[in-house]
Amino acid sequence: MGQTDPNGFRGPLLLISGMFCFALMDSLTVFLLKEISFVQLLTIRYWLFLAFALIYSHYSVGIITAFRTSRLKFQITRSLIALAEVGVFLLGLKFLALNEAHALLAIFPLVTILLGVFFLREKIGRIAITGVLTGFLGALIILKPGEGVFSVAATLPLIAALLFAIYQVMTRFVVTVDSYPTTLLYTAVIGAFVS
């Protein structure tokens, strides 16, 4: 496991920065989906991701070392789930507004916590439960249930949320076995190859 930040700021700042990058990327995605198909966009995203992963792996541990894993089937399965999640979410962005899609995707922490309890035997406290339920309530407020948001297209971000939660739980397990460059490289290679 990584070192803890004595001031407690590094983790939250990294999380906020990452979420900002995802929001920016998804905003650009909505614009690009008007010009190209979601399959083309998915492929472009994964080939750019592959370029980053190869460079990162090369400079951190070496590409050959990064490809070594004792959990090959697990890495492939996890990578396929990541690809499916991104693909399903991109498809959802074709039919829903960005705020609606993200509000529906926002249930993934709740699902992740539940899966963590059942599959990783993690203990959760009242603060975590309260935070997740508050976030879910916020998503419902954004969605304004009863105004026609819950359509067939709305199931796409919900499926993506379930896949993302499964991916998170699998990631939690796999990082105890393989290094970060290995996990990153398999996600990028499998996604680029399949897309």
C-alpha positions, 0 to 999 in steps of 0.5 A: 500500500502507498504512504499516507499523507500526514496533512491528509490533502494529497489523496483528496486533491488527486481525486478531485483532479482526476474527477476534473479530468474525467469531466473535461474528457466527457465534455469533449466526448459529447462534442466529438460524438456529434462528429464520429461514432462512439466505437471510433471514439472508444478506439481513439481513447484506448490507443492514446491510453496505450501510448501513455501506458507504454511510456509510463511502463517503460520508464517505471519498470520496463515494458517486459517487466510490466507484462509479467503477471501471475494473474493473466486471466484476471488482468484480461477479465478486469481490462475487458470490464473496463472497456465495456464500462467505458463503451457503455457509458460512451453509448449512453452519452449519445442519448442522454445529456452529460449531467443526466449520464453522470448523475446516473453513473454516480451510484457506482460508489454505493455499488462499489461499497456493497461489492467491497463488503461482500467480496473483499470483506471490508468493513464500512462505517456510518460516515462512509454509508452516510456519504454515499447515500448523500451522494446518491440523494444528490444524484436523484436531485439532479435527475429530478425523478418523474420528469422522464429521465428514466428511459431505456437510454438511462439504463446505459449509465446504470450498467456502466456504474455496475461495471465500474464498481466491479472494475474497482473491486477487481482493481483493489484485489489485483494491485495486491498481486501485480504492480501499478504499471502491470495493471495499467499496461494490461488495461491499455493493451487489452482495451486498444486491441479489442476496440 
